[in-house]
Amino acid sequence: MATTPDLERVLRNHLDNDTKRLDRIEAKIDKLSETVVSLARVEEKVTALDKEAARTNQRLEKIDSRLEVVEGSVGNNDITIRVINKLSWLTISAIAAGAIAYYFQ
């Protein structure tokens, strides 16, 4: 049978091994906790980026619709300017023709 000092030594050795094992387990749990916190932060950032992307898409859609309205106005203005340009040349030509006719009378 084992003597008391031998038994104490075996128990202390076993206790030391268990303590070291528990320390390693605690360290791993701490790392897992840090990882979970980091993942939660990343998830919050991704959620915020998704919301910002949705807002940006809405703004782009509004800008696109406004651009379509401006393009329509520009098309109308182009027609108006062409008509005014032709009328101007007709007026200038008529005045020139009248001046020439008056000069040669």
C-alpha positions in Angstrom: 0.0 0.0 0.0 1.1 3.6 -0.7 2.4 5.7 2.1 1.0 9.0 3.0 3.8 11.1 1.4 3.5 9.1 -1.8 -0.3 9.5 -1.8 0.0 13.2 -1.2 2.5 13.5 -4.0 0.2 11.7 -6.4 -2.8 13.8 -5.4 -0.8 17.0 -5.8 0.5 15.9 -9.2 -3.1 15.1 -10.2 -4.3 18.4 -8.8 -1.6 20.3 -10.7 -2.5 18.5 -13.9 -6.1 19.3 -13.4 -5.4 22.9 -12.6 -3.2 23.2 -15.8 -6.0 21.5 -17.8 -8.6 23.9 -16.4 -6.4 26.9 -17.1 -6.0 25.8 -20.8 -9.8 25.3 -21.0 -10.4 28.8 -19.5 -8.0 30.3 -22.0 -9.8 28.7 -24.9 -13.1 29.8 -23.5 -11.7 33.4 -23.3 -10.6 33.2 -26.9 -14.0 31.9 -28.0 -15.6 34.8 -26.1 -13.4 37.3 -27.8 -14.2 35.7 -31.2 -17.9 35.9 -30.5 -17.7 39.6 -29.6 -15.6 40.2 -32.7 -18.2 38.4 -34.9 -21.0 40.5 -33.3 -19.1 43.7 -34.2 -18.6 42.5 -37.7 -22.3 41.7 -38.0 -23.2 45.1 -36.8 -20.9 46.7 -39.4 -22.3 44.5 -42.2 -25.9 45.5 -41.1 -24.9 49.2 -41.1 -23.3 48.8 -44.6 -26.4 47.1 -45.9 -28.6 49.9 -44.7 -26.3 52.5 -46.2 -26.3 50.6 -49.5 -30.1 50.6 -49.5 -30.2 54.4 -48.9 -27.6 54.9 -51.6 -29.7 52.9 -54.1 -32.8 54.9 -53.2 -30.9 58.1 -53.8 -29.6 56.8 -57.1 -33.1 55.9 -58.2 -34.3 59.5 -57.4 -31.4 61.0 -59.3 -32.1 58.7 -62.2 -35.8 59.8 -62.4 -34.8 63.4 -62.1 -32.2 62.9 -64.9 -35.0 61.5 -67.1 -37.1 64.6 -66.5 -34.1 66.8 -67.4 -33.4 64.8 -70.5 -37.0 65.4 -71.6 -36.7 69.1 -71.0 -33.5 69.3 -72.9 -35.1 67.6 -75.9 -38.0 70.1 -75.8 -35.5 73.0 -75.5 -33.5 71.6 -78.5 -36.6 71.7 -80.7 -37.4 75.3 -79.5 -33.9 76.5 -80.2 -33.9 74.9 -83.7 -37.2 76.7 -84.5 -35.9 80.0 -83.2 -32.7 79.6 -85.2 -34.6 79.0 -88.4 -36.9 81.9 -87.8 -33.9 84.1 -87.1 -32.2 83.1 -90.4 -35.5 83.7 -92.2 -35.9 87.1 -90.7 -32.3 88.0 -91.5 -32.7 86.8 -95.0 -36.0 88.7 -95.5 -34.4 91.9 -94.2 -31.4 91.4 -96.4 -33.6 90.7 -99.4 -35.7 93.8 -98.6 -32.6 95.9 -98.3 -31.2 94.6 -101.6 -34.6 95.2 -103.4 -34.8 98.7 -102.0 -31.2 99.4 -103.0 -31.8 98.3 -106.6 -35.1 100.2 -107.1 
